[in-house]
Amino acid sequence: MAREVRCKTVEEPSLVALAKTHAATPSFKNKTASGSHLSNVHLCISSSCFLSGAGQDVGRSCILVSIGGKNIMLDCGMHMGFNDDRRFPDFSYITQQGRLTEFLDCVIISHFHLDHCGALPYMSEMVGYDGPIYMTHPTKAICPILLEDFRKITVDKKGETNFFTSQMIKDCMKKVVPLNLHQTVQVDDELEIKAYYAGHVLGAAMVQIKVGSESVVYTGDYNMTPDRHLGAAWIDKCRPDILISESTYATTIRDSKRCRERDFLKKVHETVERGGKVLIPVFALGRAQELCILLETFWERMNMKAPIYFSTGLTEKANHYYKLFITWTNQKIRKTFVQRNMFEFKHIKAFDRSYADNPGPMVVFATPGMLHAGQSLQIFKKWAGNEKNMIIMPGYCVQGTIGHKILNGQKKLEMENRQTVIEIERCEPGCCHLSLEVKLQVEYMSFSAHADAKGIMQLIRMAEPRNMLLVHGEAKKMEFLKDKIEQEFTINCFMPANGETTTVITNPSVPVDISLNLLKREMALGGPLPDPKKPRTMHGTLIMKDNSLRLVSPEQALKELGLNEHQLRFTCRVQLQDPHSDPDTLSRIYTHLKSVLKGYTIQHLPDGTVMVESIVIKVSSSAEEPNTKVLLLSWSYQDEDLGSFLSTLLKKGLPSGLSSM
């Protein structure tokens, strides 16, 4: 039995380019209408991955997996680089009308970052989904806080409409079912999911989805290297049909973590010593705590006096959730937590926006991490014009964000409306474009909690997948990693772009019980003893009963099922040119077959026929054309191969000089 695993990426609302790699595309039909969600008519059981984002792109992760007739949505994120309709996934690819509940069996969120959960209230409350949403306990606790912060920035500060409300966030979270690590959750009678520790941020999980013998593993974002507050990702040797992995740092192999920390501390120290200010854009939870622990330890050791600030309120929230979910942190923090809470900082204080104008050196951790909005962007605009200052970008920035622009060396930024108050250039009435000159030092130091190329290869060795699919990365870098994976592991690796479908054929093992009588008969015929490492062909009757398969002898099947045996014979006509009489032609055929077929039982019978095993050969001709003989061949289905061979042989004619018996 063959299975198909299909993966599809979708971004723009066009159905033209959906089936570039296979003629049969995933069809998310109403799950109550049929046992299968796919419009396939060939003998394959199919599972599909259908991406509404993150295909050769970072941001807006949303993957629809169809496996064994079940449809699962993996993540439901937003794109940080867009402020229009492209910000959220295009759910019209699932259905043009009606709610998504009829098309999805469940939704799984890997972690609380907005590029993985930012579209969740939009999907569930505005598009319409009432089914279960699975995420870990920490993700369930933190996700609504970040969604509300995102809503405030977008609606209250920017004045956008057609956006989800605070009540929608609350209603969405009521549908969440919390997951525990390594707990197998039965979504329904056939579909089960299991979460594994992913590192990355508090509560991040990789997920195994299983229906019968078919399985898919989705990594979300993960980190194979332990850090100061989280452990490394880990998964069973589960050998999934396909492993869907992020590839943010597909071509990067990071240097020593200790070297990076030393360089970071050196740059911060030098800037503070010359009286400059250091801005470190971070997301509220994760990398922020990592760098806070690092600076807190350094300030204590060096007896530094310059103030360190963190965005107001977030330190308290972070401390609360790390205390609540201490079991998700690394071993060192768990051991010392009773004596000392690593997240209660002596040197790091809450930030007030008025502090940004204070003279003298300071270090500020501000959100969000990509400078696309919020407090980090406001502080950057104030400090950008002073070359004594420094901004350290500790993680990945999506294309289109201010963070991405300054990391690529852009020294002059054009911003619309009231995005800045520095160097205003007046434009036409009704349109105000503001220009910001970047003079401060820009440094990129990767403290990203994503796996690098080495870590991705390590996870593949750990899970041993049959196929790989790369998402959440940049096309050129993914291409390099794809070639490396295929070369080292000799497995197929796919990297579908948005709008493409990838089909993977797999061969699952189907358990079949074999009757003892059938095994004894095979051994009596001189066959070798059964060996699980050496496949062999066995002839019998396959019976499917009570969701189990049994292979028995035909006689036993007839007896068990109360059926009568019917003989099935095949008949074939072959024309032959031969000047001899019909009996002589038959004799010549008998002689020819005796010389060609060694080891077969061949008989010339008195009734004017020749028999080869169960095959009967008769000769006839007409009075009008006595030299044109019509050979009638008939055989049972057991001798189908031999019958086909004889018909092909006799079509070539009889050798000249062949005597009749």
Helices and strands as residue ranges (DSSP letters): E 2-9, E 44-51, E 63-67, E 70-74, G 85-87, G 91-93, G 100-102, E 106-108, H 114-117, H 120-121, I 122-128, E 133-136, H 137-151, I 152-157, H 166-173, E 176-179, E 184-186, E 191-197, E 205-211, E 214-218, E 242-246, H 257-273, E 277-281, H 287-302, E 308-311, H 314-324, G 326-328, H 331-336, E 348-351, G 353-357, E 362-366, H 374-383, E 390-393, H 402-407, E 412-416, E 433-437, E 441-444, H 453-463, E 467-471, H 475-489, E 492-494, E 501-506, E 513-514, H 516-524, E 541-545, E 548-552, H 554-561, E 569-577, H 582-596, E 602-605, E 609-612, E 615-621, E 628-636, G 637-639, H 640-651
